[in-house]
Amino acid sequence: MLCCFQMKHNTLLLLKLLEFMYFLGIAVYVFLGLLTSGATQQCLDIDECNTDGVCGKRGICQNLIGSYWCECPAGFTNFGKNQNKCVELNCDQYETQPGQTLPGFDSFLSLLRNNCLVLNNSTLSGPTRPLPTGDVLLTLLVNTTDVLQLDLQSNGHRSSSEVTKLLKTIEISIRLIAPLLTENVTRIETNHTDVEILVRRDKTPPKGPVSLTNENTQLDTTWETVIGDYQNYQGFAFVVLLSYKNLDSLKDTTSRQNLQLMSSALTVSVSNSNTTNLPQLINLTFNHLQSSDVDPTCVYWSDENGPGVWSELGCTSVMSNSNQTVCSCSHLSTFALLKGIHQKKGTGQLSLVMWGGVFVALTCVVLSLITTLWCRFVSRKRRGGNRLKQDVQLHRK
């Protein structure tokens, strides 16, 4: 930041000087960050590196005349933006393992890992090629996701663990790609995938509402939710809305329930890494795949207690009609509308009542039998006693 303060007191002389310089075609630039000392016009640099945390916890600030830049140690990066804070970058999550990576993602994840290693100043073995841009990486991710969706369509739904693996792969890929995008708004739409990414690069954290929309869904949230703790603001923020057009057959294979998706599945991702308990709820508006009077259930894909299931936890329906449903959720994940949960719950409750009635009825029958037998036993005992008395009396006579 350069700022010069003119210490001249003769206003008329200053105006004439400026007029003279204007006619000579001399451009006058006022740089932020410089201070004049007295009337000698001597400029002094303001050292931005004296500001705590200007380059993050591990970044090393290098002061320049009128500016500064952040040097990140190995394992940290500012994604090529020299005045952004350095953040830790884990490249091991992009490492591929034989038989563990989804079909088609091996080469893509290897490319991401190479990018990651260069960004966090790690040493790569062998010659390095020019790094692909964020736009190229995003296009590759969408194309790879399209191929997998086509495979799901042709071969039926995969296991819950494979679905979880797919969604996690997309999530970690987005978090590396989004900061590398050059445009504020990037959108790619294919026959199978629709993704929109909004990126803000401001010196101070942005505030206010933010909305992303595609053909089947709409996300409404705030920049405060996107960023999270302002103390950890990295100099940029992003929010992602990725919709899968051909995952309507996506089911969890562990519940053994005939559940049907009523909307496209979508993934929401933001620069805030702590999204398990958001301070503000997000709203998701789903268009139904087919008009229906059945109230759908707002669900997300959860892998906390197993390979992966649809769960209602943290999501509620705030409005629904035959064509649209608005869900409000307290966390981020992959979301959808599901038909069948409440019907199954109702069936389960009916079964519980039915078995309860059967138990009560059987109990009554058993008690009735016991009472009947007891009464017969007592009756016979009394009759036997009376006969004994009659025999004794006859004997005495």
Steps between C-alpha positions, in 0.01 A plus 500: 500500500653828391371827622673834452408811691575834342641731759487819287300786645481716194182369330523738206854395420399132519212550258721678250758224530239234431365698205849532355560123540162424337583695189837332477319165505672381815299232687487544874466175694424490869625175650348360816740409776746794475513792738669830432729646758465875533529715190788300359253249341707210632283182498512232767374145441238348728601143588188284464693207645463657844132402488440179691389206289524681168643183340332241720642297787796351311545752219811720480430861408743679268465878494526686168494869417131579503396136531584156645487134415456179697745212479347165595709217650486144372158347557326839476372709209320820408400358159731732309349818649799661667299717739267219617556322829686171496282197577593138555450271201485122539597328175477143634122502454550505121724195495354209303502138615451199271148365529394779736444784253178533303518420127624795299629699798854358514662735248293796619601458864864456396480832318347665806774360722772638274332840511473478875868412546607797290266736683624401844866530396572127519767340286381292205717225355573533130418784260185701567255609235316832498214486749146494358280793596205475736261518205667201332493299824133578553415390145687173556313442827162555334587270208620224734183534709290476184665171404432354843135609490462329164649186652247519784218530250609201296605269783258604773581657833830424671561410862468762768876502561566580132248784508671638810837474325367691199354784707817533710717507189293782352513691829879493536545578130278808520691636800824499300352621170283791616786724629678456163211637290567834336142625461264607775225277360569172323230270367515176304189312391488163322228243445582340834660762725438866577754689712521865595781650710501853639837637620568828683849641548480797732738648754222490757249214540186552289163516674135459409286246316624279218292285265586239235245354259487232235228320308377285787620659823578826678732569793445796733753579770724785622865588458532482878408129479728446200802649679442385857745648751614839369834450676575220253403696189759411234448795267248308290172314545307262276164325492418205272169353381545174307191316377494140372232456236523122469533377855124469553552127561752573777405280797662369812528123485512453877150619593319235288225754441338585168588869511467722196661838429252774415767751395849525360777438751732796562823573682559830683854603589648821642843632598410462868642164608280473810155426360363236738309753710439825313417817696230582243275257316527466123193472277479262205214522249444178304290458189323163505592259225128429464196682633384326816268567793713283729699706748867410444766479768810723499804274536878504472756227437657396830798268542555555872377159616570279201558492125230762435126556543243772440433684825256771612718625786543877488263555204134598505242586238376859538273511193375247249248479218450266206795648304751639753634443848716734711736334748685668785821332622755568774795336324644442154514176304327343200124553518183374330127446546391149588164330476426199715649580840181617666297225336746246636485664840120482494515133407744437780277676749199300378695176535600598852138568597390175336756291686411680820137407449592140427706486820214641707252258341726200565552613856124521551451153352768352726350670805155375402626145470677521834188643664279231349729221611527649846124528530453140390763387747335685787156373397614138491672540832183628659292220351748246624479643852119485504496137388747412776271656758197308367691171517599563862143578598368183333764290672401637840139414441 
